[in-house]
């Protein structure tokens, strides 16, 4: 025996599809986990809180360890400190810069309100997520 699927009043798919966190938007409606809302007249607000993160590059650590091994192996042939050890210390100054943090989108459509969250991990990803929100705002103002 199969149970009937309840009708949620969702409109048929019409237009482009945009995903922002766990919210999907097309030309007619906003699909959230809480329900389906009309996009016409909806208001969107974005709060971006990424945190820049600076770490030592993995390839720099690998090259520093390799240079330290060469310095230890060449110690009998050199008198004291090897240039490989100094070169290895230079590789430890290599840094990588990334960002991580939430991009929180507040969506209000009539009496309904929902907060969508997407974790951004680079400046390019943050800009792309903001473009998707801008596109959804443009769909709401048509």
C-alpha positions in Angstrom: 0.0 0.0 0.0 1.4 3.4 -1.0 0.6 6.5 1.0 -0.5 9.6 -1.0 2.0 12.4 -1.3 0.5 15.6 0.2 0.2 18.5 -2.1 2.4 21.4 -0.9 1.2 24.0 -3.3 4.6 24.2 -5.0 4.5 25.9 -8.4 5.9 24.1 -11.4 9.6 24.8 -12.2 9.9 28.0 -14.2 13.2 29.7 -15.0 16.8 29.6 -13.8 17.7 27.7 -10.7 20.0 29.1 -8.0 21.2 27.3 -4.8 22.2 29.4 -1.7 23.0 27.1 1.2 20.0 24.9 1.7 17.7 27.2 -0.2 16.8 26.8 -3.9 15.4 29.7 -5.9 13.9 29.7 -9.4 11.9 32.4 -11.3 8.7 31.8 -9.3 9.4 30.5 -5.8 11.8 30.1 -3.0 12.2 26.5 -1.8 13.3 26.3 1.8 13.2 23.3 4.2 10.4 25.2 5.9 8.2 25.4 2.8 7.8 27.0 -0.6 7.3 30.8 -0.7 6.7 33.2 -3.6 9.8 35.1 -4.7 7.9 38.1 -5.8 8.5 40.9 -3.3 10.9 38.9 -1.1 13.7 40.8 0.7 17.2 39.5 0.9 20.0 40.5 3.4 23.5 39.2 3.5 25.9 39.1 6.4 29.4 37.9 5.5 31.8 36.9 8.3 34.8 35.2 6.8 38.0 34.9 8.9 41.3 35.1 7.0 43.6 32.2 7.9 47.4 32.3 7.3 49.3 29.0 7.6 52.7 27.7 6.6 52.6 26.1 3.1 52.6 22.3 3.0 55.1 22.3 0.2 57.4 24.6 2.2 57.4 22.2 5.2 58.1 19.2 2.9 61.1 21.0 1.2 62.4 22.2 4.7 62.4 18.6 5.9 64.1 17.4 2.7 66.8 20.1 3.1 67.3 19.1 6.8 67.8 15.5 5.8 70.4 16.5 3.1 72.1 18.7 5.7 72.4 15.8 8.1 73.7 13.5 5.4 76.3 16.0 4.2 77.5 16.9 7.7 80.6 14.6 7.5 81.6 16.3 4.3 81.1 19.9 5.5 82.6 21.6 8.5 79.6 22.5 10.6 76.4 24.2 9.3 75.3 23.2 5.9 73.7 25.6 3.4 70.9 23.1 2.9 69.8 23.7 6.5 69.7 27.5 5.9 67.8 26.9 2.6 65.3 24.7 4.5 64.6 27.5 7.0 64.0 29.8 4.1 61.2 27.4 2.8 59.5 27.7 6.2 58.7 31.3 5.5 56.3 30.4 2.6 52.7 31.1 3.7 49.3 30.3 2.3 46.3 32.6 2.8 42.8 31.3 2.8 39.5 32.3 4.4 36.8 30.4 6.2 33.5 31.5 7.7 29.8 31.7 7.3 27.9 33.7 4.7 24.4 34.2 6.3 21.5 35.1 4.0 18.3 36.4 5.6 15.2 35.8 3.4 11.9 37.4 4.1 8.8 36.7 1.9 5.6 38.0 3.3 5.1 36.7 6.8 7.8 34.1 6.4 11.5 34.4 7.4 14.4 32.0 6.9 18.2 32.2 7.5 20.3 30.3 5.1 24.0 29.7 5.8 26.8 28.8 3.4 30.4 28.3 4.5 32.9 30.2 2.2 36.4 28.9 1.9 38.1 31.4 -0.5 37.6 35.0 -1.7 36.5 33.6 -5.1 33.8 31.4 -3.4 32.6 34.4 -1.3 32.2 36.6 -4.4 30.4 33.8 -6.3 28.0 33.3 -3.4 27.3 37.0 -3.3 26.6 36.9 -7.1 24.0 34.1 -6.5 22.3 36.2 -3.8 22.3 39.3 -6.1 20.8 37.1 -8.9 18.0 36.0 -6.4 17.4 39.6 -5.5 17.0 40.5 -9.2 14.5 37.7 -9.6 12.5 39.0 -6.6 12.3 42.5 -8.1 11.0 41.4 -11.5 
